[in-house]
Amino acid sequence: MQYIVDEYGVKTSVIVPYHLWEKINSDNQKLQNKLEVLLAIKDGLGEIKTAKKKYEEFQTLSDFLNESDS
């Protein structure tokens, strides 16, 4: 890696080899995907908590699977 510094010696930029840049981008995309899944789970758990407070009935897994086959 190479650093670019300003007139005060403060690092302002970095130059990385292309293969490292590709790995960084790939790792970042994987982390973004994990974050989306975790946030969706969090939202789902919040919906369950709200439904329980309102004494709403939940859809069964069998009903859900049958619905998605249609």
N, C-alpha and C positions, 0 to 999 in steps of 0.2 A: 504494500500500500504506500501511497505517496500523499503527503499532506501539503496543502497550500496554506500559507500563513500571510497575515496582513503585515503592515509596516511595523507593528508592535510585537510581532512574533506569535500572535494569537491564531490558532488554527481556525480557518474559515471553510475549508473544503477538504475532501479526501478523494483520491483516485484509487479505485480498487480494480483488480484484474477482473476481466469479464466473467470467467467461470465462478468467481466468488460472488459477483453481482447476481448471476443467475441463481445461485444457491440461496442468497438472501431473499430474492423475490419469491422463490419457491417456498421457502420456510414461512415467509410472511403470508402467502396465500393459504397455506395449511392452517396457520394460526387464525386467520380471518374466518375460515370455514368452521373451525372449532368454536370460535366465539359466537358465530351465528347459531350453531347447534345449542350451545349452552344458554344463550339468551332465549331461544325458543323454548327450551325446557323450563327456564325460569318463568316465562310468560304462562306456560301451560300449568305450572304449579300454582301460580297466582290465580288462574282461572278456576282451578279445583278448589282452592281455599275460599274464593268468593262464592262458588256454587254450594259448597258445604254450609256456609253461613246462611244462604238463602234456602237451604234444604232442597236444592234442585236435584233431580235424578240424573245420573250419569249414563252415557251410552256405553254399552258393553263392548268389549273387544270383538266379539263375534258379530255384533251388529255393525260395527265399524268396518270390519273386513268384508262383510257381505255387501255393505253399501259401496265400498270402493271397487267391487267386482262388477257393479252395474254399469 
